[in-house]
Amino acid sequence: MKFPGELSCALAAPRLSYSCKGSRNGTGSSDQIAFVEALWRKSALNSSCVCREPGHEEVAVIDHTGIGVSNVARSAAFYDVALGSLGMRRVMQLPENDGADGVGYGVDYPVFWIDRFHPHGVKQHTAFAARSRADVDAFHAAALQAGGTDNGRPGLRDIAKGYRPGYYAAFVLDPDGNNMEAVFRGL
């Protein structure tokens, strides 16, 4: 999607835009800008998604993502368990002492954030990569145990519905109704 003043490979986050060259153009409240700037400064590149526009240097365009939640503490309790089953953990909290504004999950650096600044209740969908079918099963069980709602039991997805062969996934709704998925793309 192309955003005004940005290259066609741009990824725009609420209140802040990033181009494939990593430039920033922030608008919004000072609290929101400070929060997103803190994320930008403290995160390392995740090279799983790369800009491939003709003539552009190959750089990552997705560093991290996140969702707004209605209650950070309640959602963090859910994600601690659900994402813990996939080997992720809390790697950052804002503010650092209690995480009341936001919590970042990852392995070495945050790749998925929950925060109080972005709108909640918009029913986002996020898919997390699993290392195996067993990890997908574990994610589903852990997320349900942590208070999530089943939105698709673990299993192979139907290629007639557009899924690739070997697409093994499970879906769970988080406390705000966001659709969280764990997927293993293998045989």
Secondary structure, DSSP 8 states (H G I E B T S, - for coil): ---TTS-TT-EEETTEEE-TT--EEE-S-HHHHHHHHHHHHH----TTSB---TTS---BS---EEEE-S-HHHHHHHHHHHHHTTT-EEEEEESTTT-SSEEEEESSSEEEEEESSS--SS--EEEEE-SSHHHHHHHHHHHHHTT-EEEEEEEE--GGGT--TTEEEEEEE-TT--EEEEEEE--
